[in-house]
């Protein structure tokens, strides 16, 4: 997972990379990440 998080990435890209690593590891059927920005939900 650390290799997928290297370099400059947008928050959305980081979230997608984390989910793409965790979902198979956890054998999950779905994955969701909620992000909060200054104006509310992103």
LINWO-V914360 format. One line per field, one symbol per residue. ss: DSSP state (~ for helix, > for strand, _ for the rest). psi: psi as a letter, one per 30 degrees, with the letter a starting at -180 (. if undefined). A space follows every 50 residues. Layout:
BEGIN
ss = ???
psi = ???
END
This chain:
BEGIN
ss = _~~~~_____~~~~~~~~~~~~~~~~_________>>__>>_
psi = eeefgllklleeeeeeeeefeeeeefhlelkkkkkkaefbk.
END
